[in-house]
Amino acid sequence: MKNGNILGIILLVLLTMIFCSQERNYAPSVEEQLESLKNKVNLTEEQVQKIKPIIEERNDKMRELRKNFEGERSEIRESMMNIRQKADDKIKDILTTEQVEKYNEFLEEQRNNRRRSR
């Protein structure tokens, strides 16, 4: 009976650790990112269809960079910032002037959220 309880506790601790590590590394899907952007910036369906491949490409490049990068943390950070900036510029080309203002506010919120989560 005691062995069963100990095994149960160990299993519970392991599952909790796995869940917590996954939660910390959670990255929103392309669809979740688009939905958030759509709501914040009031995108049309046509804009959503044009922006989706830009977000997919950005995510793919960043995933590949994390996977293959060997070097200083500052170098990967700079590379990621460049990838984000290029994607942001492409997205802004699709938006109206009013939407660009809202998008800039959205980006600032995202930056603040990333800073808080560190």
Stockholm file with secondary structure:
# STOCKHOLM 1.0

chainA/1-118         MKNGNILGIILLVLLTMIFCSQERNYAPSVEEQLESLKNKVNLTEEQVQKIKPIIEERNDKMRELRKNFEGERSEIRESMMNIRQKADDKIKDILTTEQVEKYNEFLEEQRNNRRRSR
#=GR chainA/1-118 SS CHHHHHHHHHHHHHHHHHHHHHHHTCCCCHHHHHHHHHHHHTCCHHHHHHHHHHHHHHHHHHHHHHHHCCSCHHHHHHHHHHHHHHHHHHHHHHSCHHHHHHHHHHHHHHHHHHHHTC
#=GC SS_cons         CHHHHHHHHHHHHHHHHHHHHHHHTCCCCHHHHHHHHHHHHTCCHHHHHHHHHHHHHHHHHHHHHHHHCCSCHHHHHHHHHHHHHHHHHHHHHHSCHHHHHHHHHHHHHHHHHHHHTC
//
